[in-house]
Amino acid sequence: MLCVASGLARPWRTEDAQARLSAGTGPPGTMEPCDSPESTPRQNASSNLKDYFLASTPWQKRLESVRKQTSLVQTTPRRKVPECSQLQETIDPHKLAFLLHKQWTLYSLTPLYKFSYTNLKEYSRLLSAFVAAEKQKGLAVEVGEDFNIKVIFSTLLGIKGTPRDSEAFLVQILSKSQLPSKNREDKVLWTGWFCCIFGDSFLETVSEDFTCLPLFLANGSESNTAIIGTWFQKTFDCYFSRLAINAFNLSWMAAMWTACKMDHYMATTEFLWSVPCSPQSLDICYAIHPEDAKALWDSVHKTPGEVTQEEVDLFMDCLCSHFHRHFKIHLSATRLVRVSTSVASAHTDGKIKILCHKYLIGVLAYLTELAVFQIE
């Protein structure tokens, strides 16, 4: 892997930009905020979707007619800079902390048929029995039997963009402790949560019998994810698909997250590009001080409170131009596969880690948009 750490010259002062390779130190240089933009990757990376469930549902058939009447575009020319939601203030601090700093695998999820928030306890009981049966294939298991494994459903109040959004909820697989009850602390084996952030346009396409929670995030073994998904498919006539993030959308994430105002920065801004070569691929890691990245963004940003496609392109082009100046490598010939900031980090294979609670809703809003687009 080729690792580079860079400082960008700010528009109001000139300073040498230090670029270091693992094999040595590159020549110092400066970069004007909008100097010699180069084209950056704009091809949609292969979505590499991994569908667990491919069954056609009545909802899918109904959506076909909606699709014919609506002209859908994957991206909009402008989006709002992520902000802290007032609804987020009602989130349980303990649950909020639990969601942060974990790596989540992303899925899109079709609407749930006849799902009811009043039946969460019953769902916990039924899914516990189903998980136990799957773990003990070939053995008879009765609903209500005491297992070493239990499943818990719980709501995530406040994780929504508007009051119309469906309430988010959490599902956990726990391993029961064998210690006495007063010392008992169950071990979390797997966690998944379902949410919909600013999903008004999606809600308009379905009837009241369906609950729209298009974004699903899982942390734990894929085997447990598959078991949970199978039960949801059978119970609510839905299906899950892996949600990959192409280079185009990673660029948007990098720009929007860099635009966020931070009280203090917790991580370096990093980009990982993959170079297709034989016999082994080469990765280029490009690290930038977060304040320098923000200064660069401020120099190209012209629309207060919004991010435009032109600004995203210019931001990425400036980074690529600066890199080429040092190493004579055209990043436009490579593929962006990961971005990491103090707000969140995301990988093209559909992995996300949210780091800043202030912008949780903003991060989830864009992921919800991508999930809805994949479903439609």
Summary of the structure (lengths in Angstrom):
residues: 376
radius of gyration: 22.7
end to end distance: 37.4
largest distance: 73.1
contacts: 1175
relative contact order: 0.22
helix: 34%
strand: 24%
